[in-house]
Every structure is written in C-alpha cells, then in structure tokens.
C-alpha cells in the first residue's frame, strides 16, 4: 500500500490541481483547496510530475465548502467545486493576471472575474456516454462512466433532456449523445458505430432537432424533416434596442455558456465602440463580429480555417443583411494579409494553440487596436509577449469564467498601438 503522507496545499493551478510539497518535490492532487491540510497518497508519476490522491482533509481551508455534486471526485469535470465561489473568482483572476504580468502596467485596467453563485453552472453543450441505458460522463483519465441523477454543470433544460433520453427506447449501438441548447431549441445528435436503423423515428418536441452521426464521419443525418432552423439570440442593448438571432447548425461551434457568451460579446462591443472597419481572425461562424456589424454598423472582414464555419458566417451575414464577409484561410501558415490591413479593431480568437504566427507578424496588419480572446492561458502568455514586443500596450485585461466550477478560464485583452 502506498505511503500515507500529510501536507498543506500551497496553491491551486490552472486546470484545478492543487500543489503539495513532498521531499522537495511538487505533488499535484485534484479536489483540494489552497490552505487545506490533507492526508494523501502518491499514486504515480506522469511526464515527470508526481500525482497524488486525496485521502482525508485534516483541517479544511477557510475557502473550502461542501461540494454540491455527489460524484465530483470521480467525475473531475468541476475541479473547483470544493472552493467557495468568491475564492474561485479570485483564483481565476490570479491565473490570468499572472499569465499576462509581463505586459501589465500601471495604466492597464484589470477587470476581476465575478463569483458564480447559481446552483447550475449553465453549460449548454454536452456529450454524454451511454452505458446500460444510462447516460453519464467519463471519469478523469479513464473511459469508465460516471452517472448521477443531477449534473450541476449543465442547464436545467439539458438535465431534463438527459432524464427523457434515458426513458426512451433508443437504438442499440448508440454509444454517445451530444446536445446543444440554443435560444430557440436544442440540437440532439445520436452517435453510433453503425448506420441509423431505417425504422427509428424519435419522439421529439417542436423545439428539438434530432440527428444521427456514424462515429468517424464528420457528416450528420437529420432524423426528421423539415429540419428545424435553430438560433442563438444575442442582446445588442444598449447599442440597439433589439437582439440578433444567429443561425447555428448542429456542427457549428457555439460558446458553451450562454450568459458568458453574452458577456464576452458585450465587452467586445464596448471596446469596439466607434470602429467602422473590423477584422475578425479565427472568426468561427461570426459569433463575435456579426453583432458588431449590426450594433455598430461596421464593415467586417473575417477569416477562419473551418470551411463549414465560414459558410455559416456568410449565410448569417446575408440573411441578416449585414456588411460582413468571411473567407477560408489557414491562419497558422502563410496567407494573404491584404484584405485585413488597417482595421480599426482586429479581433483574434484563436483555438488552444494560440495565434503565434499572426502575433509575430502583427505589424504587417497595422491595426489601431487588438482585442484578443485566449481559451488557453499558456498560449495567451506567448501571444501577449509577441504583441508587447511589436509595440502594443495592454490597455485592459478581463478574466472570463465561461466554465463555472471548472479549472478553466478565458482571457480577454485589449491592446492599443
């Protein structure tokens, strides 16, 4: 049996693992809070780092609370559940400010993360795995499934949907189900290694669009017609007393937290005030820049690697009558920069690996200001340094908690020349 060790948690790292010192080495342990005195066992070593398992909280931190989810330890999806919401907001602010500290000056406005005090975290995207008629999530570092009657990470609508799916007679061979809840309804995608049985007709509500995907294939098949067109509604107040309905398909990317997405867009609109020419690189289906085209009457030019997302963005721009157009481009390689030169505002919203090439050659684009969204703090650190080296100054920095209770945070930053 592994040795039982004791120690005090020094800090919690981005991702949610806490750090305890053992014989001069750091041990990473999940489900702990800074300030906890704990008993733990060292379980293994991965990539040169010791990993441990919490055995007992001897003396809890003042920021420790009772986790509301009964399976949070085995599931691992909400790593910060044992931490008080105010402490969660503080630590996410710390993760972002530490990552950008080399670029922060006395003139930089820091906009701290705000506590999430709701029972449900409000995630509207989910992938469940099917096992013996039950739907759940996979354990951390495992393919074993975890099932719980209620998942606090999701919206109540998705929680109710899961119960309904478990009561349905689904075809044999369904291994997972994806669901995306939008303002006007929900996409439901059944995933299997087999083709959809010809006689399967799901019972559905008016606000649900059902699909079938054979695993390994990017394409999906509608299980009932006419196919419902579903929309994500974005509030444009106070710029306009209206909303913008963006059509979102089952394969289109949408931020996993509706309220967080609205906060993100509202902040970008505020920072873009007065901009008439906006460039959106890594534009997706236009989630960030279509509201700018509408609310600020701006001319938007965007680019994205995914052809399906570009098609969706252009479709929405045309449907809404907006002055916005998007192109398919490899933004990690060499691309034609001419259409994107001299923007009033340049938006960079790269995937996890960041926007290294663009940031290293930012002076060829001559933007007046840059708004950058980083879903990976480490990549954001590197991209921020490249912008600083190019002469841009960090005017404002805002940690955004788009995954409440999880060990994840997004960094939203404003740069001026």
N, C-alpha and C positions, 0 to 999 in steps of 0.2 A: 504494500500500500504506500502511495506517495506520502512524503513528509508533510505534516500539518504545520504551516508557517503562520506567523502573525505580522501585521504591519499597519501603517497608516497610509491612506490614499492621498497622494500628493496632488494629483490633478486628474482631470478627465480630458482625453484627447479628442480631436475632431474624429468623428466616427463612433464615439461613445465609450471606448475602453478607458478604464482608469489605470493609473500607474502606481505601483507599489515597488519599493526598493528591496532587493534581496541579495545580500552578499555583494553589494556594489553594482548589481545589475537591475535593470528595469523589468518588471513583470507586468504584462498587460492582462487586465481582468475585466470582463463585462459586468454590468449590473451593479456598479458601485458608484459612490458619490464622494467628491473631494471632502476630506475631513473624516470619513468613516475609519474606524479602527476595526480591522477584519481578521478572520482566520481564513486561510486559503491554501490550496494545493497547486503546485506547479504541474501542469498536465503535459506540455510538450514544448517544442521549440520550432517556430516557423520563420523561415527567412532570417535566421539569426536572432530572432526575438523570442524571449521566454513568454509563454502563455500560461494563464492560471485560471482556476475555478473558485468562485466564492463559496465558502463552506458555512460561514456564520458572520453576521455583523455583531461585533462585540460591543462597540459603542457607536451609535449612529451619528452622522454629521447633523448639524442643525438644519441643513438643507435637505435631509432625507425625508421622504414621505412614503406612505404605503402605496405601492403600485396598484392602480385600479384593475389591471388585467391579470387574471389568474395564471396565464401561460407566458407572461412577458419574458421570463428567464429562458425558457426553451425556444420560444419563437425568435427573439432577438431583433424583431423589426422596430421596436420602440425602445432604444437603448437608454433613453433618459427618463423613463417613467418613474424611477425611484427618486428623482430630483424635483424639488419644488419648482413650479412654473417660473417664478421670478429668477431663480438661480439658473434655469435653463436659458432664459433670455440673456442673462448676464454672460453666461459662458459662450453662447453663440456670438455675442458681440465681441468677446475677447478673441475667439478663434479668428474672426475676420480682421480685427484691428492689429493683431499680432502678425497676420499674414501680410498686411499692407504697411506695416510700421515704417519700413524704409522710405515710403513715399508720403507719409503723413507729415504735415507741417502745422504750424500754429494757425494757419489760415484754413485748414481742412475742417469741414463740418462733419462731425461724427453723429450719425442718427441711430441710436441704440435699438436693438431688437426689442419687441414688446412681448410681455408674457402671454402665453396661450392658456386661457382659463376655462375653456369649454370641455365638457365630458368627452365629446367626439372630436378627433383631430381634423376631420373633414376631408380626408383624401377621397378623390372622386375617380381615381384609376386603380384597378386592382387586377391581379391574376391569382386565382385560386387553383389549387391542385385537387384532383378527385381521388378519393381512396375509400372503397367500400361504401359508396353512396354518400360520403361526407366530403365537404369542401373545407380546405384549410391552407395553411402556409407551410413552407419547408423550414425545418429547424436551421439554425445558424450552422454553417459549414457541414450541412447534411442534406440528404434527399428524403429523410424521414418527415412525415407530415405532422403538423400541429393543428389540432382542432379546438375551437372554442365557440360557445354559443353566441357571444357578442364580441366584436372587434372594435375597440375604441379608436383605431387608426382611421376607420372609414366613416363615410357619411351614414346617417341612419337609413337613407334610401338604399344604399348598397348592402347594408346589413340585412334589411328586409328582403332584398333580392336573393341573397345567399340562402336564407331560410326557404324561400319559394323554390329555388333551384333544387335544393335537397329533397323537397317533397315531390318533384316532378319525376316522371319516368323518362330519363334521358337515354339515348342510345348507348349500348355497350361500346367500350373503346374510347369514350371521352376521357382524356387524361387531365385536361385543364380548361378553365374558363376565364376569359378576360371580359371585363366590363368597364365602360367609360360613361360616367354620368355627366350629361351636359344640361344646359338650361332648359332645353325643350324635350329631353328624353334621354334614353340610355342605349348605347350600343352593347350588345351581348355577343361574344364570339366563343363558340364551342370549338375546342381544339382536340384533334384525334390523329392517330397514325393511319386511320382508314378514311375512305371516302364517306360522305354523308349517306345514310340509308335513304333510299328513294321514298319510303313511306313515312319518314319522320317529319311531322308538321308541329312545331312548338305552339303551345298556347301562349299567346302574347297579349300585352296591353297595347293601347293605342300609342303610348309613348316609348315603346321598345322596338328596336330593330335588331333582329337575330341574324347571325352569320355562322358559317362553318369554315374552319381552316384545317386543311391537312398539314400536319406538322412538317416543317421543312420547306413549305411553299409560302411565298410572300402574298399570294392571292387569296381572297376570301370569297365565299359564295353566299349570296343572300338567301335566307331560308323562307322568306315570304315577300310577296310583292303586292302593290307597289312599294318600292324601297322608300322608307321614311327619310326625309332630309332633316337632320338634327343640327341645332345651332347652339353656339356658346354666346351668351349675351354679355357685352362689356358696357358698363356705365361710363358715359362721357361727361358727366357733371364734374365741375361747374362750367366746363368749356361749352358744352351744348346740353340743353335740357332734353336729352334723349339717350338711347342706347344703340350700340352697334351689334348686330347679330351676325356672327361669323359662322359660316357653314363648316362643320367638322365631320369628316368621314371616320369610319371605324379604324382606318390605318393612319390617320393623321395624328400628329403629336399635339397634345394639349397639356398645359401645366396641371400637375396632379392635385392642386389645391385651388378651388375657385376663388375664395376670398383673397388668398395670397397672390393669385394671378391678377386680380383687380388692383391690389395694392401696387404690384410691380408696374402695371400699365399706367396707373395714375401718377406714380412717381416719375416715370419716363416722360409722360405728357407735361408735367410741371417743369422738368429740366429742359424740355424741348421748346418751351414757350417762345414764340417769335421766329422759330425756324420755318423756312419756306422750302428748303431743299434738304431732304433727309435720305441718308443711305443706311440700309439695313442688311448687314452681312451675317450669314447664318440665320436667315430670316424665317425658316420654317414655313408654316402656312400663313405668315403675316400677322401673327398674334400681337406683336409689339408695334408694328408700323402701320397697319391698316387703321387702328384707332387714331394715330397721328394724322394720317391723310384726311380722315373725317373731321376730327375735332379742330385741327389747326389749319385745315385747308392747304396742306403741304403736298409738294411733289415728292413721291417716294420712289426710290430705285433700290431693289433688293437682289440678293443672290443667295443661293442655297445649294448644297450638294445633292439633296434628295429630289429627283425629278417629280415624284408624286406630290411632295410638299410645294414645289414651285407651281405645279399645275393647280393645286388647291388655292394657293395665294392669288394667282392670276384670275382664277374663276371667281373668287370672292371680290376682288377689286372690280372686275367687270360687272358682276351682279349688283354691287353697291354703287356703281358709278363713280369710283374714286380714281384720282390721278396717281396710280401706283402700278408698277410693273416689276416682275421678278424674272431672273434668269437662273439656269442651272449652271453651276461653276464649281470646280474643285478649288476651294479656298485654302487648302493645305499645300497646293502646288503653285505653279505659275498660272496666272490668269490675267485677263485684260482689265487693267485698273481704270482705264479712261472713263467708263460710264459713272465711276464712283468718286471722281475727283472733286474737291472743293465743296463738300457738303457743309451746311450749317451745323448739322448734327449727324455724326456717324454712330450707329448702334452696332455693337459687337456682342453677340450672344452665342458663343461657341459651345460645342459639346465638351465633354470632360477633359479632353486633352488640350483644350485652350485654343488660342488664336496666335500661336507663335509666329508664323510667317507674316501675318498681317501686321502685328505689333512691331516686328523688327524692321518693317518697311513702311511704317505709318506716314513718314514724311513725304512719301510719293503720292499720298492721297490728299494732303493739305486740308484736313477738316478743321473747322473752327472749334468744335468741341467733340468729345467722345463720351458716349455712355456705354459702359461695359457691364455685362452680366456674366458672372462666373459661377457655374454649378460645382466646380471643383476648386477649393481654396488654394491648393498647391499650384495648380495651373494658373490661377489668378495672380499668385505671387510673382511668377515668372513674367506673365504678360504685363503686369503693373510696372515691373522694373524696366521692361523694354519701352513702355510709354514714357516713363520718367527719363530714361536715357535719351529719348528723342526730343526732350524739352517740354513735355506736357506736365502740367501740375494737377495734383489730386485736389479737386475743389470740394467734393463731398463723397462720403462713404456710408453705405447703409447695409447692414446685415439683414437679410430677408429669410424668415423662417417659413419656407414653403413645405416643410415636412415636420410639423409639430410632433414632439416627443421622440423624434429620431435624432441620431447623431450626425445630422446633416444641416448645412446652412448654405445659402447662396449669398454672394457678394455683389452688390450693385454700386457702381462707382461712376463719378462724373469727373471728366478731365478737361482742362482748358489749355489752350496754347499760349 
